[in-house]
Amino acid sequence: MKVYYCDHFVLPLPAGHRFPMEKYSSLRSRVATEAPRLGATLLVPPAATDLDLRRVHTAEYVRAVTMGSLTPEEVRRIGFPWSEGLVERSRRSVGGTMAAALAALRDGVAVNLAGGTHHASASGGEGFCVFNDVAVAVGFLRAQKVAARVAVVDLDVHQGNGTAAIFADDAGVFTASVHGASNFPFRKTAGDLDIGLADGASDVEYLAAVTTAVEEAIRRWRPELVFYVAGADAFAGDRLGRLSVSKAALAVRDRIVVDACLAADAPVALVMAGGYASPVSDTVDIHFQSVRTVLEAGSGWVRAGRHAMRAGQR
């Protein structure tokens, strides 16, 4: 099973910046330690090309990011200063989700240890998101003619407004989101299923909402592939989360998603999304739990021969 990483493509940030870039290298170290037991192979993804990006984003926006001609307001909305490192890291992060999507169709599961940049819309970035990796991956799969019916299960605490906008009129993609109702973005963009939780929502409330979202997105939609956007920021200790969800409940959340995918014979591509806990190790713990759950499920999938059956059908 394939796990893609790009943390060594450095996005330089000023001292004191609140985005925890160090979580990615720490997560890769944890996954690498467990890789033999989990049957995982760590790989560096190729960079998304202009053609890949322009299937979703406007040519003007792709050019502005690449050439460094974003306006000050566009830079402010993204939240990262422009640099050549930003461009390369963003392309690699998208490439990781594209590669993971293909690998999941072949192997049953795959992981991108980055991605989940769900605030980026067709014409601009926002909220630490430059390009929308899941949307670009969907466009790539369609170009390859390997998947037409896709679900996005977005469990980051911040609603994936960019993803919802991109797929608003797309009959082939079902977007489900469980998020903080009063958290960023403060003007939500309606997806196919949006469940907003009040500040301070508990484990019980959270898991009930997750179960509902998964029921709609996976068991009823019957997708050919599920993108699981497994944000770590619903955690009670997250600086930007505003919910009261425990690590234990987030582990149950992962199991709910994976079990539903297995029951529906739906491959799953896992991407990380947000996490802003202090200490950062709490975020890494939660992300690692998601990775471990998906890979352990994938091992069972391989043993059952289900991935081989799908491969023969394609």
N, C-alpha and C positions, 0 to 999 in steps of 0.2 A: 504494500500500500504506500502511496506517495504522499509525502509531506513537503510542501514548498516553503522556502524562507528567503527573505531578502534584507535582513537586518544589517548586513555588512555594506549595503548601499546607504550611506549615511545621509540623513537629512539634517544639515547643521541648523541648530537653534540657539538663540541667545540665552545666556545664563538666566535662570529663573523662569524660563518658559514653562507653562503648566502642563504641556503635553508630555507624558512619560515615555519618551522614545526608548529608554533602557529596558522597558518591559519585553521588547521583541527579542533581544539577544538573550535575556534571562530565560525566556520561554523556550527558545531554541535549545539552550543548554539542557533544560529539563527534559525536553522531548528526545534529544540525542542520547541522553543517559538511558532512557527507557526504550529506545528504538528497537534493539534486538528482541526484547521480550514482546513488543507490540507488533513486530513484523513490519516496521516502517522503514522506508528509505527516504532520507532527506535530500532534497534537490534544490538547485537554484533555478527559478523560472526564467524563461526568456522575457524580454521587455515587450510590452504591448506596442504595436506599431501605430503610426498615424491612421492607417486604414482601419485597424481594430477600433481605435478610439472614435473615429468619425462615423462609425455605425450608430453611435449613441450621441456623442457630443458634436456641437457645431464646429465646422472647420475654423471659424474665427476664434473660438475659445481654445481649441487645441493649439492653434498657431500662437496665440497670446501666451499660453503657458510655456510652450516650447521656446519661444523667442524672448521671454522675459518682458513682454510688453503689457502685462496686466496693469490695470489702473490701481491707484492706491486703495480705492474702495473694494476692488476685487480681491486684492491681497488681504485687506482687513477681514473680509468675509470668510476667506479660507482660514485665516488664523496662523499661517506660516509665512515667513519671509521668503521671497523668491530666491532661488539659487539653481545652478545646474544640478546640484545634488537632489533638490526637490523634484526636478523633472525626472531624473533617472529613477529615484526611489518610487515615485508615483507610477511610472510605467511598469516597474518590476512588481509592485504590489498588485496592479491589475493583471499582469501576466501570470502571477501566482494563482489568481482565481480562475483565469482561463484554463490554465494547465490542470488545476484541481478538478474543474468541471469535467474535462475530458477523462481524467484518471478515474473519477467517481463512476462515470458511465461504464468504464471497463472493469473496475475492481470492486465496485459497490460503495466505497467511501474514499474520500481524499480530503486533504487539509491544506489550507493556506494559512501560515502563521502570521499573516497580515490581512489586509482587505477589510471588508465591511464598511467601505466609505460611502455610506448611504445618503448623505446629505447633498452630494454633488448632483446637479441637474444637467440637462442637456447643454445649457449655455453658461454655466458657472459653477464654481466650487463654493463650499460653505462648511463651517464647523469642523475644521481639520480634515476635510475631504476635498481632494483635487479632482479626481476622476471617479466615476461610479463603477467600481470593479464588477459587481454582480451584473449590472445592466450590460456592460461591455462583454462579459462572458456569455450572456444570453445571446447577444448579437453574433458572437463568434460561433456558438453552437449551431445557430440557425444557418449561418453561412456554410458550415460544414455538413449541414443536413443530418444532424445526429440527435437533435432533441427539439421538439416543437412545443411541448406542454410542460411548463415549469412552475414551481411554487417557490416563493421566497418567504421563509419563516424568520422574521426579524424580531429578536428578543433583546436587542440593545435598549437601554432605558430611554433613549432619545429616538423619537419617531423618524423613520426613514423617509423623510419628505421628498428627497430627490428621486429615490426609487419609485415611490408612489406616483410622482409626476411623470416620470419617463414611461411608466407602464399604464397610465390612466386609461388609455383607449386600446390597450393590447389584450385581445381576447385569449392569447396563449399563455399569459402569465398571471398567476394569482399572488397578490401581496398581502401578507398577514403581519400585523405588528402588535406587540404588547409593550407599552411604554408608559412613562410618567405623563399624566394628562396635562400638568401645568409646567412641565419641564421643556427645555429647548427641543425643537424649534417652537416658538411661542405661537406661530401661525402654522397649524398642521396642514398637510396636503392629504386629502382622503385617499386611502388605498382600498383594496377590496374588503379588508376586515381590519378595523382599528379598535383596539381595546385600551383605553386610557385609564390608568390607575391613579388614585389620589396619593398625594404625598404621605409617606409613612406606611404605605400598604404592606401588609404582613406576608409571611410565607404562604399562608392558606389562601389569601386573596390572589397572590401572584400565581401560584400553581394552578388554581382554578381557571384563571385567565389563559395561561399557557395551554392547558388542556383543551379549552374551547378553540383557541387559535389553531392548534395542531389538528384537531378534529376537522375543522373546515378546510384547512390548507392541504392536508395530506390524505386523510381517509376519504374525504368527499371529492376533492379535486382530482385525485389519482394522477399526480404528475409523473412525468418520465424522469425528472430530476428535482431534488430539493436543495436549494441554497439555504443553509442554516447560518444565520447571522447571530453569533453567540456572544453578544456583548457581556462584559463582566461588570457593568456599571449599575445593575440593579442591586448590587450588594449593599448592605446596610452601612458599610464603612467607606463607601465611595464618596469622594469629595463633590461629585457632580450628579449623584444619582437620586437622592431625596426619597428613596424607598427604604424599607426595613426588611430586606430579604437576606437570609443567612446563606453561608457557603453550602451548607447541607441542602437547602432548598434548591440552590442553583445546580447542584449535582443531580437532584431529582429531575429538575427541568431538562437537563441534557438527556437523561434516560427516557423521559416522556417523548421527546422529539425522535430519538434514535429508534425506540421501540415502534413508534408509529410508522417510521420509514421502513423498517424491516417488515412490518405487517402488510404494508402496501407494496412491497417489493420495489421501493423507490430509492435509488441511489442518493447519497447525500454528500454535498460538498460543503465543508465547514470553513467559515471565515471568522476572524476574531472580533472586529469592531472595537468598541470603546471599553475603557477601564481606567479609573483615575483614583484608585485607593491610595492611602498613605498608611503604612508603607506600600511600595510598589509590589512587594512580594505577595500581598494579598491578591492583587490583580493577576499576577502570574499563576498563583495557586488555582484560581477560578478558570483561567484560560486553559491551563494544563488539564484540569479535570474534564473540560469539554473535549479536548483532543484525545485524552485517554479513553473516554467513553465511546467516542466515534470509532477509534481504531480497534478497540476491543470488540465492538459490534461487527466491524468489518472483518475481523479474523473469523468470527463465527459464520459470517456470510460466505467467505471464501471456502471454509470447510464444508458448507452445505452445497457448494457448487452453483449458487444462484447467480453469481457474477458471470460464470461461464455460459449459463443459459441466455442471459441478456446479450452477451457478446455475440452469441450465435445468431441472435435475432437481428443484429444491426448490419 
